[in-house]
Amino acid sequence: MGKTATPLQKTPVQKKRVADRIEREYRLYRIVAGDLGERCKAIAYLGMGNIAPVDPVEASSVDEAVAQMEAALEARLVEMRQDRRDGVPTVTEFREAIAALPAAIREDIRSLQIEKLDPQSPQPALEAMSMRTQVQIVTILDRLRKAARKLADLLDAKPEGPAKDAEPLSLLGVIENTDAKTAPALAFHPEFGEALASLPPERQVAVVRRR
C-alpha cells in the first residue's frame, strides 16, 4: 500500500534582517544605515517622524553608505543656502530646521500660530499673538528667542552684529528699533511663516497606563 502524500507546508516568508545597523546625527538629520545582504543602504530622516525622508543612497559597505549620505546632505544644504534672499533662509531650510527642533521648542512655536498672522494688519504681530493665545508678550519673546537661537545653529545663520549684542529674532523677521521698555515691532519673514504652515501635524504619542 502506497504512502499517503503529505501536503507541502508553506514556509513563512521572513523579512530580511538588517545587519550592522547604525544611527548617526548629521546637522538637521538622523542617518540610519545598515547591511541588507546584497547591498548597504543609508537613509536620512528629519526630527519629525511624519516628514518624508531624504532619498536613500546605496554602497558596498555601511561606512561608505554613511559617507555618501553625509556628502549628499552637505551638498543639499549648500544648494539651499545659495537660494537665500538677502541672507534669509528659504522655506525649505526653515521647514527642515523647524522639524529638527526639540519637540517641546517646536510645539511652543507652533502654538503661537504665526502662519495665521495677517501681514497687512496694523496690529503689531506680538500683540496679535498675545491676544489670540492669552500668553504674555514677554513669554512669547522668550519662546521665540529660544527657538531662534536653536534654528541659527541648525541653519548656520547667525544674526548680524557682535555675538553679545546680536538679536536672535532677526533670523525670524525684520525688527524695528524700540527702547528697552517697549516690545520690538517684529514682522516675520514670509519664508518662516510659510514653513510653519507647511509642516504636518505633530505625531500623537499614545500613553498606555497600567492598572
C-alpha positions in Angstrom: 0.0 0.0 0.0 1.5 3.3 -1.1 2.3 6.1 1.3 -0.1 9.0 1.5 1.5 12.1 0.2 2.0 14.7 2.9 0.8 18.1 1.7 3.6 20.6 1.4 3.6 23.3 4.1 4.4 26.8 3.2 7.4 28.2 4.9 6.6 31.7 6.3 8.4 34.4 4.5 10.8 36.2 6.8 11.8 39.8 6.4 15.5 40.2 5.7 17.3 41.4 8.8 19.5 44.5 8.6 23.0 43.8 9.9 25.5 46.4 11.2 22.7 48.9 11.7 24.0 52.3 12.8 22.4 55.7 13.5 24.3 59.0 13.3 23.2 62.6 13.8 24.3 64.9 11.0 23.3 68.6 11.0 19.5 68.6 10.7 19.2 64.9 10.0 19.4 61.5 11.6 21.2 59.0 9.3 20.2 55.3 9.6 22.3 52.8 7.7 22.7 49.0 7.6 23.8 46.0 5.6 20.8 44.4 3.7 22.9 41.5 2.5 23.3 42.2 -1.2 23.8 45.9 -0.6 24.3 48.5 2.1 21.9 51.4 2.4 21.7 54.7 4.2 18.7 57.0 4.6 18.3 60.4 6.3 15.3 61.4 8.5 14.3 64.7 9.9 13.3 65.2 13.5 9.6 64.9 12.9 8.8 61.3 12.1 5.9 62.1 9.7 8.1 64.0 7.2 9.3 62.2 4.2 13.0 61.2 4.5 15.7 62.2 2.1 16.3 59.9 -0.9 18.5 56.9 0.2 21.9 56.0 -1.1 23.5 52.6 -1.6 27.1 51.4 -1.4 29.3 48.4 -0.9 29.7 49.0 2.8 27.8 50.6 5.7 30.6 53.2 6.3 30.7 54.1 2.6 26.9 54.5 2.5 27.0 56.8 5.5 29.9 58.8 4.0 27.9 59.2 0.7 24.8 60.2 2.6 26.7 62.9 4.6 28.2 64.2 1.3 24.8 64.3 -0.3 23.2 66.1 2.7 26.0 68.7 2.8 25.6 69.4 -0.9 21.9 69.7 -0.3 22.4 72.3 2.4 24.9 74.3 0.4 22.5 74.4 -2.6 19.6 75.6 -0.4 21.8 78.3 1.2 22.6 79.7 -2.3 18.9 80.4 -2.8 18.6 82.6 0.3 17.1 86.1 -0.1 19.3 88.7 1.5 20.5 86.1 3.9 17.1 84.9 4.8 16.8 81.1 4.8 14.5 79.5 2.2 11.1 78.0 3.1 12.6 74.5 2.7 15.5 75.4 5.0 13.2 76.8 7.7 10.8 73.9 7.4 13.6 71.3 7.8 15.2 73.2 10.7 11.9 73.6 12.5 11.2 69.9 12.0 14.7 69.2 13.6 14.0 71.3 16.7 13.4 69.6 20.0 9.7 68.7 20.2 9.0 71.0 23.2 10.5 74.0 21.5 8.8 73.3 18.2 5.4 72.8 19.8 5.8 76.1 21.7 6.4 78.0 18.4 3.6 76.2 16.6 1.2 77.1 19.4 1.7 80.8 18.6 0.1 80.2 15.1 2.5 82.6 13.4 1.4 81.4 10.0 -2.1 82.8 10.6 -0.9 86.4 11.1 -2.2 89.0 8.7 0.8 90.9 7.3 -1.5 93.7 6.2 -2.9 94.2 9.7 -1.9 97.4 11.5 -1.9 95.5 14.8 1.7 94.5 15.9 2.4 90.8 15.4 3.4 90.2 19.1 0.2 91.9 20.3 -1.9 89.9 18.0 -0.3 86.6 19.1 -0.7 87.6 22.7 -4.4 88.3 22.4 -5.1 85.1 20.4 -3.2 82.8 22.7 -3.7 84.6 26.0 0.1 84.4 26.5 2.0 87.4 27.8 4.3 89.1 25.2 7.4 88.6 27.4 6.7 84.9 27.4 6.2 84.9 23.6 9.5 86.7 23.2 11.3 84.2 25.4 9.9 81.3 23.3 10.8 83.0 20.0 14.3 83.8 21.1 14.9 80.3 22.4 13.8 78.8 19.0 15.7 81.4 17.0 19.0 80.5 18.7 18.5 76.8 18.0 17.5 77.5 14.4 20.5 79.7 13.9 22.7 76.8 15.0 20.9 74.3 12.7 20.9 76.6 9.7 24.4 78.1 10.2 22.7 81.5 10.0 24.0 83.7 12.8 22.4 87.2 13.4 24.5 90.1 12.2 26.5 92.1 14.7 28.6 91.3 17.7 27.6 88.0 19.3 26.8 89.5 22.7 24.6 92.2 21.1 23.0 90.2 18.3 19.2 89.8 18.5 18.2 86.2 17.8 14.8 87.4 16.5 16.5 88.9 13.4 16.7 85.4 12.0 12.9 85.2 12.1 11.9 88.6 10.8 12.6 92.3 10.5 12.8 94.2 13.7 12.1 97.9 14.2 14.2 99.6 16.8 12.5 100.3 20.1 13.6 101.4 23.5 14.2 98.9 26.3 10.8 99.3 27.8 8.9 98.5 24.6 8.4 95.2 22.9 10.2 95.0 19.5 8.0 95.6 16.4 8.5 92.3 14.6 7.5 91.5 11.1 8.1 87.8 10.4 9.8 86.7 7.2 7.3 85.2 4.8 9.6 82.2 4.4 9.3 81.5 8.1 5.5 81.7 8.1 5.2 79.5 5.0 7.5 76.9 6.5 5.3 76.7 9.6 2.2 76.4 7.5 3.7 73.6 5.5 4.6 71.4 8.5 2.5 68.2 9.0 0.6 67.8 12.3 2.6 66.7 15.3 2.7 63.0 15.8 0.4 61.9 18.7 2.0 59.6 21.2 -0.3 57.2 22.8 0.2 56.8 26.6 -0.6 53.4 28.0 -1.5 53.4 31.6 -1.0 50.4 33.8 -3.9 49.4 36.0 
